[in-house]
């Protein structure tokens, strides 16, 4: 602005036109603008991330024709959370976190929260780089932040999606269980069981659990657990099946090392289908109680396999 106000304003207006068009195309709504900032909300976190990547790609293309001193770069922060709406404006911690993430992004870059990373999972061919826990202004708890980059071409086959960085603690995904009964009405019970197990495991503070939404992108697909581990950035995969015969139901589960494909734990649970919710609670408690010590054992063995390096200095 100090060098050429009119040219800067024209450049900003042109780039804002690009942003506004892409936000609308991806079902977004601009809630407010101030100076060179834009606050937008989206119905889908996938739409928000895809839009952000396309915005940065479009602006980078526009900057290519400009000299270095005339190039205009934007930072983008994305968060998933509840907000308060008043007169069309957005308020609350969900908005504040997004604003803080924006400040952590590099010029021309995108920074997202852990909730965004979990929800997107492998549904977009973008790579996430873990930035760790970030202490940000006016937010009581540290925020898990990820740097994101990559083209938002969702048509790229799943096998070619980039590998996600694994968290620094045991990480696990509960894949949708297979309904072996051949009864479509049992799908609700099977999916409910998976959701309960996911919730139960997520209460273990030492464990990083992928969200249900990301896990269910694999529903109905034949998957290789090692590929799932690479795509979601997890060390362990829990898969299983549900089979019903009359008033009896058999639920099987197996815990697999995503790196090697080795089975770490497997069990089955036979119950009477009298109270669906009580049955789900019983099986969930049994699975969580069985998996926690097996994960601990696997992590100890994993640590023991790491080479110990000694450094000697000659004085």
PEDAUR-V354576 format. One record per residue. N is the residue number from 1. SS is DSSP state (helix for helix, strand for strand, loop for the rest). NEAR is the number of other C-alpha atoms within 8 Angstrom. D_LAST is the distance of its C-alpha to the last C-alpha in Angstrom with 2 decimals. Layout:
((N;SS;NEAR;D_LAST) (N;SS;NEAR;D_LAST))
//
This chain:
((1;loop;7;58.12) (2;loop;4;57.47) (3;loop;4;57.89) (4;loop;7;60.78) (5;helix;8;62.25) (6;helix;7;64.90) (7;helix;7;62.64) (8;helix;10;60.05) (9;helix;9;62.82) (10;helix;8;64.21) (11;helix;9;60.83) (12;helix;10;60.33) (13;helix;8;63.88) (14;helix;8;63.41) (15;helix;9;60.24) (16;helix;8;61.84) (17;helix;8;64.72) (18;helix;11;62.31) (19;helix;9;60.73) (20;helix;9;64.12) (21;helix;8;65.45) (22;helix;11;62.54) (23;helix;13;62.62) (24;helix;9;66.33) (25;helix;7;65.88) (26;loop;11;63.45) (27;loop;9;65.81) (28;strand;13;63.99) (29;strand;9;65.57) (30;strand;11;64.42) (31;strand;11;64.66) (32;strand;8;63.80) (33;strand;9;62.42) (34;strand;6;61.19) (35;loop;4;60.11) (36;loop;6;57.89) (37;strand;6;57.25) (38;strand;9;59.01) (39;strand;8;59.28) (40;strand;10;60.71) (41;strand;9;61.37) (42;strand;11;61.78) (43;loop;7;63.63) (44;loop;6;60.84) (45;helix;11;57.06) (46;helix;10;57.00) (47;helix;12;59.37) (48;helix;13;57.19) (49;helix;9;54.02) (50;helix;11;55.97) (51;helix;11;57.59) (52;helix;10;54.30) (53;helix;13;52.81) (54;helix;11;56.02) (55;helix;11;56.12) (56;helix;11;52.61) (57;helix;9;53.45) (58;helix;9;56.73) (59;helix;12;55.24) (60;helix;10;52.47) (61;helix;8;55.24) (62;helix;8;57.19) (63;helix;11;54.19) (64;loop;8;53.67) (65;loop;6;56.65) (66;loop;9;55.54) (67;loop;8;53.29) (68;helix;5;49.95) (69;helix;5;51.29) (70;helix;8;54.31) (71;loop;9;52.60) (72;loop;8;53.16) (73;loop;8;50.73) (74;loop;8;51.25) (75;loop;12;49.11) (76;strand;12;50.65) (77;strand;15;50.04) (78;strand;14;51.82) (79;loop;13;52.39) (80;loop;9;54.69) (81;loop;5;56.51) (82;loop;7;59.71) (83;loop;10;61.11) (84;strand;7;64.06) (85;strand;8;66.69) (86;strand;7;68.90) (87;loop;4;71.19) (88;loop;6;69.15) (89;strand;8;65.85) (90;strand;10;62.90) (91;strand;11;61.15) (92;loop;9;58.80) (93;helix;9;55.19) (94;helix;12;55.44) (95;helix;11;56.03) (96;helix;10;53.43) (97;helix;11;50.68) (98;helix;13;51.74) (99;helix;9;51.56) (100;helix;11;48.04) (101;helix;16;46.91) (102;helix;13;48.39) (103;helix;9;46.11) (104;helix;8;43.05) (105;loop;14;44.19) (106;loop;8;43.06) (107;loop;7;45.84) (108;loop;11;47.82) (109;loop;13;46.22) (110;strand;16;47.39) (111;strand;15;45.89) (112;strand;15;47.54) (113;strand;15;47.41) (114;helix;10;46.53) (115;helix;8;50.27) (116;helix;12;50.96) (117;helix;11;48.28) (118;helix;10;49.70) (119;helix;11;53.27) (120;helix;11;52.71) (121;loop;12;50.71) (122;loop;11;51.35) (123;loop;9;54.66) (124;loop;12;53.30) (125;loop;13;50.99) (126;loop;11;48.41) (127;strand;10;44.70) (128;strand;11;43.25) (129;strand;9;39.70) (130;strand;9;38.75) (131;strand;9;37.75) (132;strand;7;37.38) (133;strand;8;39.17) (134;strand;9;40.17) (135;loop;8;41.41) (136;loop;8;44.29) (137;loop;5;46.73) (138;loop;4;49.70) (139;loop;10;48.84) (140;loop;4;48.11) (141;loop;5;46.11) (142;loop;9;43.18) (143;strand;11;44.39) (144;strand;10;42.89) (145;strand;14;42.77) (146;strand;14;42.63) (147;strand;13;42.54) (148;strand;12;45.20) (149;strand;10;45.99) (150;loop;8;48.21) (151;loop;9;51.80) (152;loop;10;54.36) (153;loop;7;56.28) (154;loop;7;57.26) (155;loop;4;58.84) (156;loop;8;55.53) (157;loop;6;55.65) (158;helix;6;53.72) (159;helix;5;51.67) (160;helix;6;50.33) (161;loop;12;49.32) (162;loop;9;45.71) (163;loop;9;43.24) (164;loop;11;42.61) (165;loop;8;39.25) (166;loop;8;39.10) (167;loop;10;38.81) (168;loop;4;35.82) (169;loop;7;38.02) (170;loop;13;40.40) (171;strand;14;43.09) (172;strand;13;46.52) (173;strand;13;49.84) (174;strand;13;53.19) (175;loop;13;55.23) (176;loop;13;59.04) (177;loop;11;60.58) (178;strand;9;63.11) (179;strand;12;66.73) (180;loop;8;68.06) (181;loop;9;71.49) (182;loop;5;72.97) (183;loop;7;74.38) (184;helix;5;73.40) (185;helix;5;74.34) (186;helix;9;71.41) (187;helix;9;68.95) (188;helix;7;69.04) (189;helix;8;68.14) (190;helix;13;65.31) (191;helix;10;63.84) (192;helix;9;64.27) (193;helix;10;62.37) (194;helix;12;59.39) (195;helix;9;59.49) (196;helix;11;59.57) (197;helix;13;56.64) (198;helix;13;54.61) (199;helix;8;55.46) (200;helix;11;54.64) (201;helix;10;51.20) (202;helix;10;50.43) (203;loop;6;50.80) (204;loop;7;47.65) (205;loop;6;45.13) (206;loop;6;42.14) (207;loop;11;43.90) (208;strand;11;44.43) (209;strand;10;47.96) (210;loop;13;49.50) (211;loop;10;52.83) (212;helix;9;56.16) (213;helix;7;57.20) (214;helix;13;54.27) (215;helix;14;54.69) (216;helix;9;58.42) (217;helix;8;57.94) (218;helix;9;57.46) (219;loop;8;60.77) (220;loop;5;63.05) (221;loop;5;60.43) (222;loop;4;58.99) (223;loop;7;55.24) (224;loop;6;52.10) (225;helix;10;49.83) (226;helix;10;46.75) (227;helix;10;48.30) (228;helix;13;49.16) (229;helix;14;45.56) (230;helix;12;44.40) (231;helix;12;47.20) (232;helix;11;46.88) (233;loop;13;43.14) (234;loop;15;43.60) (235;loop;12;42.01) (236;strand;14;45.23) (237;strand;16;48.93) (238;strand;12;51.85) (239;strand;12;55.08) (240;strand;12;58.38) (241;strand;11;62.13) (242;strand;14;65.30) (243;strand;10;68.45) (244;strand;10;71.74) (245;strand;7;74.77) (246;loop;5;77.59) (247;loop;8;76.25) (248;strand;10;73.12) (249;strand;13;69.84) (250;strand;11;66.74) (251;strand;11;63.40) (252;strand;11;60.41) (253;strand;12;56.81) (254;strand;12;53.62) (255;strand;13;50.02) (256;strand;14;48.10) (257;strand;12;44.46) (258;loop;16;44.76) (259;loop;8;41.79) (260;loop;6;43.04) (261;loop;9;46.70) (262;loop;7;46.34) (263;strand;9;48.72) (264;strand;10;47.10) (265;strand;9;50.34) (266;strand;9;54.07) (267;strand;7;57.17) (268;strand;8;60.78) (269;strand;8;62.99) (270;strand;8;66.75) (271;strand;8;68.79) (272;strand;8;72.36) (273;loop;9;73.02) (274;loop;6;75.02) (275;loop;6;73.09) (276;helix;8;70.84) (277;helix;6;68.69) (278;helix;7;68.27) (279;helix;12;67.32) (280;helix;11;64.68) (281;helix;9;63.27) (282;helix;8;63.13) (283;helix;9;61.41) (284;helix;12;58.94) (285;helix;10;57.97) (286;helix;8;57.61) (287;helix;10;55.48) (288;helix;11;53.13) (289;helix;8;52.81) (290;helix;8;52.02) (291;helix;10;49.58) (292;helix;8;47.27) (293;helix;8;45.95) (294;helix;10;45.78) (295;helix;9;43.67) (296;helix;8;41.34) (297;helix;8;41.06) (298;helix;9;40.46) (299;helix;9;37.69) (300;helix;8;35.95) (301;helix;8;36.24) (302;helix;8;35.04) (303;helix;7;31.89) (304;helix;7;31.29) (305;helix;6;31.58) (306;loop;6;28.72) (307;loop;5;25.53) (308;loop;4;22.59) (309;loop;4;19.39) (310;loop;4;15.98) (311;loop;4;12.86) (312;loop;4;9.55) (313;loop;4;6.22) (314;loop;3;3.78) (315;loop;2;0.00))
//
